[in-house]
């Protein structure tokens, strides 16, 4: 049997995922969320704290998160309790809540950031009038998780998207509600997104008496 010319091994090149961990990224646990918040506050990283809080609360994909505009998040001089965006991937609207901690960190950042309702909440530092890139957002997530002792290979931007959804599902078991919050068109996508790893399964079992 011959080897295809399109096979990376034929040219001595490693496969694109060689040495990488593939599959769903792990969701953060509550204690890890607060550890990252403590790290960002200690370092005085006001923008990153607001970005992190919004990532957890909004449950948005990175491409939608970085494009949030100030006008989507504020009403008058206050931060909205709820907001809505049109998802880039599906073209469908999705609503999300902004909890008190996120409103506080976002207000502090926007007061420093300034700008108008048409400006991006998280602007690019390299390109004027543009938003933070998804690549830079991914680099920031790597930095945040490694700062609290986690392996960046096991976490990513989708970890932040999955985190609150996973906590809600574990607390309520309401799969349909989580589907709506994530803006999934198919419930099968939500089921895959909420995969419980071995550690979580064992922890649940240890707290179940029969």
Backbone as CSV, one residue per row, in Angstrom:
resi,resn,N_x,N_y,N_z,CA_x,CA_y,CA_z,C_x,C_y,C_z
1,UNK,0.854,-1.201,0.000,0.000,0.000,0.000,0.888,1.249,0.000
2,UNK,0.607,2.176,-0.903,1.412,3.384,-0.993,0.986,4.436,0.008
3,UNK,1.684,5.564,0.004,1.387,6.681,0.906,0.967,7.873,0.066
4,UNK,-0.151,8.473,0.435,-0.648,9.624,-0.304,0.327,10.786,-0.195
5,UNK,0.435,11.532,-1.284,1.303,12.720,-1.262,0.787,13.783,-0.310
6,UNK,-0.530,13.673,0.037,-1.131,14.653,0.941,-0.989,14.252,2.412
7,UNK,-0.435,13.066,2.636,-0.226,12.594,4.007,0.980,13.337,4.580
8,UNK,0.821,14.071,5.719,1.958,14.807,6.296,3.164,13.918,6.564
9,UNK,2.891,12.625,6.866,3.997,11.718,7.170,4.876,11.476,5.952
10,UNK,4.267,11.639,4.736,5.026,11.400,3.509,6.133,12.422,3.327
11,UNK,5.951,13.595,3.879,6.955,14.650,3.747,7.734,14.871,5.036
12,UNK,7.513,13.969,5.979,8.243,14.071,7.231,7.749,15.159,8.148
13,UNK,6.536,15.699,7.853,5.987,16.749,8.700,5.060,16.145,9.734
14,UNK,5.079,16.647,10.975,4.171,16.117,11.986,2.735,16.517,11.689
15,UNK,1.784,15.737,12.169,0.373,16.075,12.017,0.081,17.364,12.763
16,UNK,-0.997,18.084,12.335,-1.325,19.398,12.921,-1.560,19.316,14.419
17,UNK,-2.065,18.151,14.911,-2.392,18.026,16.333,-1.372,17.213,17.104
18,UNK,-0.189,17.019,16.514,0.847,16.257,17.212,1.246,16.965,18.498
19,UNK,1.158,16.255,19.610,1.546,16.818,20.893,0.501,17.688,21.541
20,UNK,-0.654,17.860,20.869,-1.715,18.688,21.431,-2.804,17.815,22.035
21,UNK,-3.459,18.356,23.041,-4.597,17.669,23.616,-5.843,18.065,22.845
22,UNK,-6.530,17.063,22.269,-7.731,17.351,21.498,-8.952,16.983,22.326
23,UNK,-10.113,17.438,21.875,-11.343,17.186,22.613,-11.785,18.427,23.365
24,UNK,-12.892,18.279,24.077,-13.476,19.410,24.796,-12.553,19.901,25.908
25,UNK,-12.475,21.216,26.041,-11.690,21.804,27.123,-12.481,21.728,28.423
26,UNK,-11.761,21.636,29.525,-12.398,21.509,30.829,-13.045,22.819,31.251
27,UNK,-14.175,22.710,31.928,-14.800,23.891,32.526,-14.081,24.217,33.828
28,UNK,-14.134,25.476,34.239,-13.531,25.875,35.509,-14.454,25.534,36.674
29,UNK,-13.855,25.241,37.805,-14.610,25.051,39.039,-14.737,26.397,39.745
30,UNK,-15.678,26.486,40.678,-15.937,27.762,41.356,-14.672,28.293,42.021
31,UNK,-13.930,27.431,42.687,-12.716,27.900,43.381,-11.673,28.417,42.386
32,UNK,-11.655,27.844,41.191,-10.717,28.306,40.164,-11.141,29.654,39.588
33,UNK,-12.451,29.859,39.480,-12.962,31.160,39.034,-12.489,32.257,39.975
34,UNK,-12.663,32.006,41.271,-12.281,33.023,42.258,-10.764,33.187,42.357
35,UNK,-10.021,32.111,42.091,-8.556,32.219,42.090,-8.087,33.128,40.955
36,UNK,-8.712,33.009,39.792,-8.362,33.878,38.663,-8.760,35.317,38.964
37,UNK,-9.937,35.515,39.553,-10.354,36.871,39.923,-9.375,37.500,40.913
38,UNK,-8.943,36.713,41.883,-7.986,37.223,42.879,-6.677,37.611,42.199
39,UNK,-6.208,36.772,41.282,-4.968,37.061,40.555,-5.081,38.357,39.762
40,UNK,-6.177,38.521,39.039,-6.357,39.721,38.203,-6.496,40.982,39.051
41,UNK,-7.201,40.876,40.171,-7.334,42.029,41.072,-5.992,42.399,41.691
42,UNK,-5.242,41.375,42.102,-3.935,41.618,42.720,-2.982,42.303,41.755
43,UNK,-3.070,41.927,40.478,-2.195,42.502,39.457,-2.726,43.828,38.910
44,UNK,-3.915,44.244,39.367,-4.491,45.503,38.900,-4.913,45.473,37.441
45,UNK,-5.295,44.316,36.950,-5.654,44.168,35.534,-7.165,44.337,35.374
46,UNK,-7.579,45.580,35.365,-8.991,45.929,35.368,-9.711,45.451,34.110
47,UNK,-9.083,45.644,32.951,-9.709,45.189,31.712,-9.891,43.679,31.709
48,UNK,-8.837,42.968,32.108,-8.894,41.510,32.088,-9.929,40.974,33.072
49,UNK,-10.068,41.633,34.220,-11.080,41.185,35.185,-12.475,41.346,34.585
50,UNK,-12.733,42.474,33.928,-14.036,42.689,33.306,-14.262,41.696,32.171
51,UNK,-13.237,41.443,31.371,-13.335,40.495,30.257,-13.610,39.088,30.779
52,UNK,-12.909,38.685,31.814,-13.099,37.359,32.404,-14.513,37.210,32.953
53,UNK,-14.970,38.199,33.714,-16.321,38.136,34.283,-17.377,38.072,33.192
54,UNK,-17.185,38.833,32.123,-18.143,38.819,31.024,-18.120,37.479,30.297
55,UNK,-16.952,36.884,30.167,-16.853,35.573,29.509,-17.629,34.520,30.291
56,UNK,-17.508,34.556,31.614,-18.215,33.590,32.454,-19.716,33.825,32.388
57,UNK,-20.150,35.059,32.582,-21.586,35.357,32.633,-22.264,35.196,31.276
58,UNK,-21.640,35.706,30.226,-22.308,35.738,28.922,-22.384,34.369,28.260
59,UNK,-21.400,33.515,28.553,-21.341,32.192,27.927,-21.230,32.310,26.407
60,UNK,-20.644,33.392,25.942,-20.510,33.638,24.509,-19.251,32.985,23.945
61,UNK,-19.292,32.657,22.668,-18.074,32.256,21.970,-17.115,33.446,21.938
62,UNK,-15.835,33.152,21.824,-14.841,34.213,21.826,-15.078,35.249,20.749
63,UNK,-15.508,34.812,19.547,-15.723,35.747,18.438,-16.832,36.744,18.737
64,UNK,-17.807,36.342,19.556,-18.888,37.252,19.935,-18.506,38.104,21.148
65,UNK,-17.759,37.512,22.065,-17.361,38.224,23.280,-16.500,39.440,22.963
66,UNK,-15.498,39.263,22.101,-14.556,40.359,21.835,-15.205,41.496,21.059
67,UNK,-16.363,41.224,20.418,-17.036,42.249,19.614,-18.131,42.986,20.384
68,UNK,-18.272,42.705,21.674,-19.291,43.401,22.459,-19.052,44.906,22.405
69,UNK,-20.117,45.642,22.175,-20.019,47.100,22.162,-20.552,47.673,23.468
70,UNK,-20.072,48.844,23.815,-20.465,49.475,25.070,-21.980,49.632,25.139
71,UNK,-22.607,50.002,24.031,-24.046,50.210,24.010,-24.854,48.956,24.297
72,UNK,-24.268,47.783,24.040,-24.943,46.518,24.351,-24.965,46.261,25.850
73,UNK,-24.014,46.838,26.556,-23.816,46.510,27.965,-24.321,47.570,28.932
74,UNK,-24.574,48.785,28.445,-24.964,49.867,29.352,-26.329,50.427,28.975
75,UNK,-26.981,50.986,29.977,-28.201,51.754,29.763,-28.087,52.990,30.637
76,UNK,-27.996,54.143,30.021,-27.734,55.364,30.779,-26.347,55.318,31.389
77,UNK,-26.301,55.479,32.712,-25.020,55.428,33.425,-24.813,54.095,34.135
78,UNK,-25.684,53.127,33.882,-25.628,51.848,34.579,-25.335,50.694,33.625
79,UNK,-24.816,49.609,34.194,-24.616,48.386,33.436,-25.927,47.606,33.430
80,UNK,-26.294,47.089,32.290,-27.530,46.322,32.184,-27.466,45.043,33.022
81,UNK,-28.619,44.610,33.506,-28.696,43.318,34.200,-28.802,42.176,33.188
82,UNK,-29.326,42.490,31.987,-29.426,41.512,30.904,-29.056,42.185,29.590
83,UNK,-28.479,41.405,28.698,-28.104,41.940,27.386,-28.375,40.875,26.331
84,UNK,-28.319,41.267,25.073,-28.572,40.345,23.972,-27.647,40.659,22.814
85,UNK,-27.155,39.623,22.167,-26.322,39.781,20.974,-26.794,38.808,19.899
86,UNK,-26.447,39.102,18.656,-26.678,38.180,17.545,-25.404,37.368,17.365
87,UNK,-25.518,36.062,17.463,-24.346,35.208,17.364,-23.782,35.179,15.942
88,UNK,-22.486,35.281,15.844,-21.838,35.254,14.534,-22.010,33.903,13.861
89,UNK,-21.903,32.820,14.627,-21.931,31.474,14.048,-23.314,31.092,13.536
90,UNK,-24.354,31.409,14.299,-25.708,30.962,13.951,-26.591,32.060,13.377
91,UNK,-26.224,33.319,13.603,-27.065,34.425,13.165,-28.313,34.588,14.005
92,UNK,-28.373,33.879,15.141,-29.544,33.934,16.007,-29.233,34.717,17.276
93,UNK,-30.243,35.398,17.838,-30.009,36.166,19.070,-29.871,35.247,20.284
94,UNK,-29.089,35.681,21.233,-28.973,34.975,22.507,-28.901,36.025,23.613
95,UNK,-29.616,35.779,24.693,-29.606,36.695,25.836,-28.723,36.139,26.944
96,UNK,-28.209,37.027,27.753,-27.412,36.589,28.898,-27.560,37.587,30.037
97,UNK,-27.316,37.079,31.232,-27.395,37.910,32.425,-26.027,38.512,32.733
98,UNK,-26.021,39.643,33.408,-24.769,40.231,33.914,-24.949,40.377,35.418
99,UNK,-24.279,39.522,36.171,-24.460,39.485,37.618,-23.754,40.667,38.285
100,UNK,-23.994,40.818,39.572,-23.499,41.999,40.285,-21.981,42.116,40.253
101,UNK,-21.256,40.995,40.411,-19.791,41.045,40.364,-19.311,41.498,38.994
102,UNK,-19.939,40.960,37.954,-19.549,41.338,36.597,-19.904,42.798,36.307
103,UNK,-21.062,43.245,36.803,-21.448,44.647,36.580,-20.450,45.589,37.247
104,UNK,-19.995,45.220,38.437,-19.042,46.067,39.162,-17.706,46.156,38.429
105,UNK,-17.180,45.012,37.989,-15.880,45.030,37.305,-15.994,45.694,35.934
106,UNK,-17.125,45.483,35.252,-17.327,46.093,33.940,-17.471,47.606,34.051
107,UNK,-18.206,48.069,35.067,-18.369,49.511,35.259,-17.025,50.168,35.550
108,UNK,-16.230,49.540,36.403,-14.915,50.091,36.729,-14.049,50.194,35.473
109,UNK,-14.099,49.155,34.622,-13.296,49.179,33.409,-13.788,50.231,32.424
110,UNK,-15.107,50.303,32.222,-15.636,51.242,31.232,-15.435,52.694,31.657
111,UNK,-15.447,52.941,32.967,-15.164,54.298,33.446,-13.732,54.690,33.115
112,UNK,-12.819,53.752,33.195,-11.429,54.025,32.817,-11.281,54.058,31.300
113,UNK,-11.960,53.141,30.616,-11.820,53.031,29.166,-12.395,54.237,28.431
114,UNK,-13.547,54.770,28.900,-14.200,55.864,28.203,-14.801,55.394,26.894
115,UNK,-15.125,56.330,26.022,-15.671,55.977,24.724,-17.175,56.167,24.640
116,UNK,-17.727,55.864,23.465,-19.156,56.027,23.204,-19.829,54.667,23.113
117,UNK,-21.162,54.692,22.990,-21.919,53.440,22.939,-21.603,52.639,21.679
118,UNK,-21.031,53.265,20.666,-20.693,52.564,19.428,-19.302,51.941,19.466
119,UNK,-18.544,52.225,20.525,-17.185,51.686,20.635,-17.209,50.271,21.206
120,UNK,-16.172,49.508,20.889,-16.031,48.170,21.441,-15.663,48.259,22.922
121,UNK,-16.257,47.390,23.731,-15.970,47.388,25.167,-14.527,46.986,25.446
122,UNK,-13.988,46.090,24.594,-12.625,45.603,24.790,-11.822,45.874,23.515
123,UNK,-11.283,47.088,23.398,-10.626,47.500,22.149,-9.259,46.853,21.961
124,UNK,-8.849,46.821,20.695,-7.507,46.363,20.363,-6.492,47.418,20.767
125,UNK,-5.353,46.963,21.239,-4.274,47.899,21.560,-3.356,48.108,20.359
126,UNK,-3.548,47.278,19.327,-2.677,47.357,18.155,-3.346,48.044,16.980
127,UNK,-4.667,47.880,16.854,-5.388,48.423,15.698,-6.423,49.436,16.187
128,UNK,-6.272,50.709,15.846,-7.222,51.737,16.290,-8.653,51.425,15.850
129,UNK,-9.601,51.667,16.735,-11.033,51.504,16.457,-11.456,50.063,16.186
130,UNK,-10.592,49.102,16.494,-10.946,47.694,16.328,-11.076,47.052,17.703
131,UNK,-11.572,45.827,17.713,-11.760,45.120,18.977,-10.587,44.179,19.258
132,UNK,-10.480,43.726,20.476,-9.510,42.710,20.871,-9.667,41.506,19.946
133,UNK,-8.569,40.948,19.486,-8.665,39.799,18.581,-8.939,38.521,19.364
134,UNK,-9.502,37.534,18.670,-9.769,36.252,19.330,-8.456,35.553,19.696
135,UNK,-7.405,35.776,18.906,-6.111,35.174,19.236,-5.551,35.761,20.522
136,UNK,-5.689,37.084,20.683,-5.206,37.711,21.898,-6.046,37.264,23.093
137,UNK,-7.341,37.133,22.898,-8.210,36.632,23.966,-7.771,35.230,24.390
138,UNK,-7.464,34.374,23.411,-7.012,33.015,23.730,-5.690,33.040,24.497
139,UNK,-4.801,33.952,24.109,-3.518,34.070,24.835,-3.745,34.520,26.267
140,UNK,-4.696,35.422,26.462,-5.005,35.877,27.817,-5.548,34.733,28.670
141,UNK,-6.432,33.921,28.092,-6.983,32.788,28.843,-5.865,31.835,29.248
142,UNK,-4.934,31.566,28.337,-3.782,30.720,28.670,-3.020,31.296,29.863
143,UNK,-2.838,32.599,29.840,-2.093,33.262,30.915,-2.840,33.167,32.244
144,UNK,-4.157,33.379,32.208,-4.956,33.339,33.437,-4.926,31.968,34.087
145,UNK,-5.106,30.920,33.288,-5.190,29.587,33.889,-3.827,29.119,34.391
146,UNK,-2.761,29.436,33.657,-1.436,29.031,34.130,-1.040,29.802,35.385
147,UNK,-1.554,31.015,35.553,-1.238,31.823,36.737,-1.749,31.178,38.021
148,UNK,-2.781,30.347,37.914,-3.308,29.686,39.129,-2.944,28.200,39.161
149,UNK,-1.961,27.819,38.334,-1.429,26.465,38.409,-2.122,25.426,37.551
150,UNK,-2.947,25.845,36.599,-3.614,24.896,35.710,-2.809,24.734,34.424
151,UNK,-2.998,23.602,33.749,-2.308,23.349,32.483,-3.095,23.967,31.335
152,UNK,-2.448,24.832,30.586,-3.160,25.537,29.521,-3.636,24.591,28.423
153,UNK,-2.990,23.413,28.311,-3.423,22.440,27.312,-4.827,21.910,27.606
154,UNK,-5.257,21.995,28.867,-6.552,21.446,29.266,-7.660,22.494,29.285
155,UNK,-7.295,23.758,29.085,-8.270,24.841,29.171,-8.128,25.774,27.967
156,UNK,-9.186,26.504,27.685,-9.159,27.450,26.566,-10.348,28.379,26.661
157,UNK,-10.592,29.131,25.599,-11.701,30.085,25.616,-13.044,29.374,25.797
158,UNK,-13.159,28.159,25.250,-14.416,27.425,25.414,-14.610,26.948,26.855
159,UNK,-13.529,26.890,27.626,-13.674,26.566,29.044,-14.523,27.620,29.743
160,UNK,-14.278,28.887,29.399,-15.034,29.973,30.014,-16.477,29.961,29.536
161,UNK,-16.686,29.613,28.276,-18.052,29.508,27.748,-18.820,28.372,28.427
162,UNK,-18.138,27.281,28.706,-18.780,26.102,29.292,-18.994,26.211,30.789
163,UNK,-18.208,27.049,31.474,-18.155,27.012,32.930,-19.514,27.220,33.598
164,UNK,-20.160,28.328,33.351,-21.414,28.609,34.041,-22.520,27.669,33.575
165,UNK,-22.482,27.308,32.284,-23.470,26.362,31.766,-23.365,25.024,32.497
166,UNK,-22.131,24.565,32.736,-21.933,23.307,33.446,-22.417,23.399,34.885
167,UNK,-22.151,24.532,35.533,-22.592,24.713,36.923,-24.120,24.749,37.009
168,UNK,-24.754,25.414,36.046,-26.215,25.487,36.036,-26.812,24.100,35.829
169,UNK,-26.220,23.337,34.907,-26.753,21.998,34.641,-26.602,21.080,35.852
170,UNK,-25.441,21.158,36.509,-25.219,20.311,37.689,-26.168,20.676,38.819
171,UNK,-26.530,21.957,38.898,-27.417,22.406,39.981,-28.882,22.114,39.686
172,UNK,-29.260,22.116,38.405,-30.680,22.011,38.072,-31.040,20.793,37.230
173,UNK,-30.102,20.294,36.448,-30.395,19.201,35.531,-31.258,19.626,34.356
174,UNK,-31.440,20.926,34.164,-32.324,21.440,33.113,-31.527,21.652,31.824
175,UNK,-31.544,20.639,30.974,-30.761,20.679,29.747,-31.302,21.706,28.758
176,UNK,-32.615,21.834,28.693,-33.229,22.782,27.764,-32.851,24.223,28.118
177,UNK,-32.836,24.535,29.409,-32.460,25.890,29.832,-31.027,26.201,29.426
178,UNK,-30.138,25.232,29.599,-28.741,25.438,29.231,-28.601,25.602,27.722
179,UNK,-29.378,24.855,26.954,-29.363,24.995,25.495,-29.718,26.424,25.086
180,UNK,-30.748,26.983,25.727,-31.163,28.354,25.417,-30.068,29.344,25.783
181,UNK,-29.468,29.159,26.955,-28.434,30.082,27.417,-27.201,30.059,26.519
182,UNK,-26.864,28.890,25.984,-25.703,28.771,25.110,-26.019,29.162,23.671
183,UNK,-27.305,29.252,23.349,-27.688,29.614,21.994,-27.476,28.495,20.998
184,UNK,-27.498,27.241,21.482,-27.338,26.097,20.590,-28.618,25.858,19.794
185,UNK,-28.477,25.525,18.520,-29.647,25.210,17.704,-30.105,23.768,17.920
186,UNK,-29.172,22.894,18.298,-29.501,21.485,18.522,-29.119,21.080,19.939
187,UNK,-30.007,20.325,20.566,-29.742,19.917,21.948,-28.576,18.932,22.021
188,UNK,-28.308,18.234,20.903,-27.166,17.320,20.872,-25.855,18.072,21.102
189,UNK,-25.779,19.299,20.585,-24.580,20.111,20.805,-24.417,20.441,22.278
190,UNK,-25.546,20.687,22.944,-25.504,20.999,24.371,-25.059,19.786,25.176
191,UNK,-25.536,18.613,24.799,-25.144,17.381,25.492,-23.634,17.183,25.401
192,UNK,-23.075,17.379,24.200,-21.619,17.235,24.040,-20.872,18.278,24.855
193,UNK,-21.425,19.472,24.917,-20.764,20.560,25.638,-20.699,20.313,27.133
194,UNK,-21.646,19.539,27.652,-21.741,19.330,29.092,-21.139,18.006,29.531
195,UNK,-20.157,17.497,28.796,-19.518,16.246,29.178,-18.905,16.357,30.572
196,UNK,-19.209,15.368,31.407,-18.669,15.349,32.765,-17.423,14.486,32.777
197,UNK,-16.308,15.024,33.263,-15.085,14.237,33.272,-15.067,13.282,34.467
198,UNK,-14.074,12.405,34.513,-14.013,11.364,35.537,-13.954,11.961,36.938
199,UNK,-13.163,13.008,37.106,-13.025,13.630,38.425,-14.368,14.154,38.928
200,UNK,-15.116,14.819,38.038,-16.425,15.337,38.427,-17.393,14.206,38.759
201,UNK,-17.358,13.142,37.947,-18.256,12.016,38.185,-17.980,11.361,39.533
202,UNK,-16.697,11.179,39.847,-16.350,10.581,41.136,-16.743,11.472,42.302
203,UNK,-16.575,12.781,42.122,-16.953,13.720,43.180,-18.462,13.667,43.440
204,UNK,-19.253,13.573,42.381,-20.712,13.457,42.529,-21.056,12.153,43.224
205,UNK,-20.380,11.072,42.846,-20.670,9.761,43.441,-20.333,9.731,44.917
206,UNK,-19.236,10.383,45.296,-18.821,10.388,46.705,-19.810,11.095,47.610
207,UNK,-20.608,11.996,47.045,-21.585,12.741,47.842,-22.985,12.161,47.731
208,UNK,-23.088,10.952,47.150,-24.386,10.300,47.018,-24.449,9.052,47.885
209,UNK,-25.249,9.082,48.911,-25.400,7.933,49.820,-26.582,7.087,49.367
210,UNK,-26.390,5.744,49.383,-27.491,4.840,49.042,-27.649,3.775,50.133
